[in-house]
Amino acid sequence: MSQRICKSYRVLVGLEIHVQLSTKSKMFTGVANGFGGEPNTQVDEQVLGLPGVLPVMNKTAVEYAIKIGLALGCKIAKHTKWDRKSYYYPDLPKNYQISQYDLPLCYEGEFELLRKDGSTHKIRIRRAHLEEDAGKLLHDAPGGYAIDFSIVDLNRAGTPLLEIVTEPDLSAPQDVSLFGQELQKLVQFLGVSHGQMQMGHMRFEPNINVHITDADGQIHKTAITEIKNLNSFSVLERATAYEVQRQIHQWEETGNLGRKSTYGWDEAKEQTFLQREKEEANDYRYFPDPDLVPVEVDDKWLGELKSQIGELPAARRKRYIDALGLSATDAAILSSDRGTGDFYEAAVAAGGNAHRVSNLILSHGRRIANERSVALDAIGIKPARFAEVASLIDANKISASSAGGIFDKLREQDAPADSIAAELGLLQRSDSGEIDAAIDAMIESNPKPLQDYKAGKQSALGALVGMVMKNGKGLNPKMVQERLKQKLQ
């Protein structure tokens, strides 16, 4: 048999993303929705699937789902319904999951992915539908002790879950991870999900196959494999990259293109492993849920939800770059969440230079936020104070290096930035007569750096400025340098 050689290949990745919505109550009952707590305390008769109970849909969850759909450029169904997806699992007491099958709430969307190099890539969104989450099976005892049975915790069961399905438009592991990160920013910006990966608020399942071109130009298409429940962006990228190479090597070594299957990820071995062959839709015996009324979305309701979304992170980031001239990196950070962006814009609106305010927020603002372990917009300093400090620097009334001391004082006392600077003795004096007198005194002493500068050693200028500043504390260093150059011409 001739050797199989992969001359080139094309990767196709579609993502299934499960996003837990941060509503106060669960999807079809009023019991509290939340993460953690004592096992099996956030349950009621409906979650337990007891006989005779009836579900009642959570309107806020539907609104949150629509907001995400709108942000992803989806069409919103005017009419949709609920379906029962039947399967048995110990953490699903009803033996079926209430979901949406053929009429998803959101469909046919498009998201523009902005890469780090500035290029863009459009990701089509096939659908986004609402369902309820299952509980959790724990295979170790609390504290990590080994047990020979499983423990069921139903606190998560019934949590509102939005499943987002993309078309197979991703072709690089880095883009798969980047799309996940952008989606996390989006749901956090909208305030519809906490989006914390380590808490299980978002779970990613890439569906991967490869079109392999052999030495004769023939194309061999591998079967789609789905990697289940990935909950970090690093793992998402590494698992995708590994699975692509595994499929190629399998074909090269055996000629086997595989079967449609579900895989898991072994972090210790850093490799995927087969779990089971993939179920088909008819295995779940979908049928309309007889206990729930359809969802009707009229234009008025949709208009209200659209008005609540506002400017999205991608549009805000683009505006910061195009209109305010910020770097792509700074714009991405400032637009990453609503609170930070609003804080920045309030400072600019208060009269601060866009670039200067950006620098102050990203340096001192983030430093204080990290020290206090709070969000940037909760550091206790008003945006207007950042504008005031920026204006003082731009007017050469204080040095940029002194801003840190002013912000530290502003953490303790809210007062105009100029009064804080004066109290700390940080205001620079720009009186030309006073500066000239200090320069003349230095020249009269005829120090060695002065001789070096006159001899053509430009680096000596810094030492001369330092000597003038030392003898005339609080002088404006920029003006000192300018006047010194003029006098020594």
Secondary structure, 3 states (H helix, E strand, C coil): CCCCCEEEEEEEEEEEEEEECCCCECCCCCCECCCCCCCCCCCCHHHHCCCCCCCCCCHHHHHHHHHHHHHCCCEECCEECCEEEECCCCCCCCCEEEECCCCCCEEEEEEEEECCCCCEEEEEEEEEEEEECCCEEEEEECCCEEEEEEEEECCCCCCEEEEEEECCCECCHHHHHHHHHHHHHHHHHHCCCCCCHHHCCEEEEEEEEEEEEECCCCEEECCCEEECCECCHHHHHHHHHHHHHHHHHHHHHHCCCCCCEEEEEECCCCEEEEEEECCCHHHHCCEECCCCCCEECCHHHHHHHHHHHCCCHHHHHHHHHHCCCCCHHHHHHHCCCHHHHHHHHHHHHCCCCHHHHHHHHHHHHHHHHHHHCCCHHHCCCCHHHHHHHHHHHHCCCCCHHHHHHHHHHHHHCCCCHHHHHHHCCCCCECCHHHHHHHHHHHHHHCCHHHHHHHCCCCCHHHHHHHHHHHHCCCECHHHHHHHHHHHCC
